Amino acid sequence: MTAPSPRPVLRVSNLVKHFPVRRGVLGRQVGAVHAVDEVSFDLHPGRSLGLVGESGSGKTTTGRTVMGLVQATSGTVELDGV
């Protein structure tokens, strides 16, 4: 029997970030760029995590959103359960 794993230090659940596309004199939103869609992962104590993907796949946006530099469209980010 294995011991239960400790609570994750970082838990990201269903993270979504869309950037609006605006056009015209009034700056109306005509669409959205779906930069990150439904990203989820847990980071446990003593472990590391790497984000790997093609250019433009949302790695930097995911990192910035997790750090709170960019506001998520939806989803949750928990650091030490908060």
C-alpha positions in Angstrom: 0.0 0.0 0.0 1.4 3.4 -0.9 1.1 6.5 1.2 -1.3 9.2 0.0 0.4 11.9 -2.1 0.7 15.3 -0.3 -1.6 18.1 -1.3 -0.3 19.9 -4.5 1.6 23.1 -4.0 0.0 24.5 -7.2 -3.3 23.3 -8.7 -4.5 24.8 -12.0 -8.0 23.7 -13.1 -9.6 24.3 -16.5 -7.6 27.5 -17.2 -9.0 29.5 -20.1 -7.6 32.8 -21.5 -9.2 34.5 -24.5 -8.0 37.9 -25.8 -10.6 40.1 -27.5 -10.2 41.2 -31.1 -11.5 44.8 -31.5 -12.2 46.7 -34.8 -13.7 49.9 -35.9 -13.8 53.4 -34.6 -15.8 52.3 -31.5 -13.5 49.4 -30.8 -16.2 46.8 -30.8 -15.2 43.3 -30.1 -15.5 41.2 -33.3 -13.9 38.0 -32.1 -11.5 36.5 -29.7 -8.1 34.8 -29.8 -8.3 31.5 -27.8 -4.8 31.6 -26.3 -5.3 28.9 -23.6 -8.2 26.4 -23.5 -8.9 24.1 -20.5 -5.4 23.7 -19.2 -5.2 21.6 -15.9 -2.3 20.3 -13.9 -1.1 19.8 -10.3 2.4 20.5 -9.0 3.4 18.5 -6.0 6.1 19.3 -3.4 9.6 18.3 -4.7 8.5 18.0 -8.3 9.0 20.2 -11.3 6.9 21.0 -14.3 7.8 21.9 -17.8 5.5 23.4 -20.5 6.4 22.2 -23.9 4.8 23.1 -27.2 5.1 24.7 -30.5 5.5 28.5 -30.9 2.2 30.2 -30.3 0.7 27.3 -28.4 0.0 29.3 -25.2 3.0 28.4 -23.0 3.8 32.0 -22.0 0.2 33.0 -21.6 -0.4 30.0 -19.3 2.6 31.0 -17.2 1.6 34.7 -17.0 -2.0 33.7 -16.1 -0.9 31.3 -13.4 1.4 34.0 -11.9 -1.5 36.5 -12.0 0.1 38.9 -14.5 -2.8 38.3 -16.9 -6.4 37.7 -15.7 -7.9 34.4 -16.6 -11.1 34.3 -18.6 -12.2 31.3 -16.5 -10.7 28.5 -14.4 -9.0 28.4 -11.1 -5.4 28.7 -9.8 -4.7 27.5 -6.2 -1.4 28.1 -4.5 -1.1 26.1 -1.2 -4.9 25.6 -1.2 -5.7 29.3 -1.6 
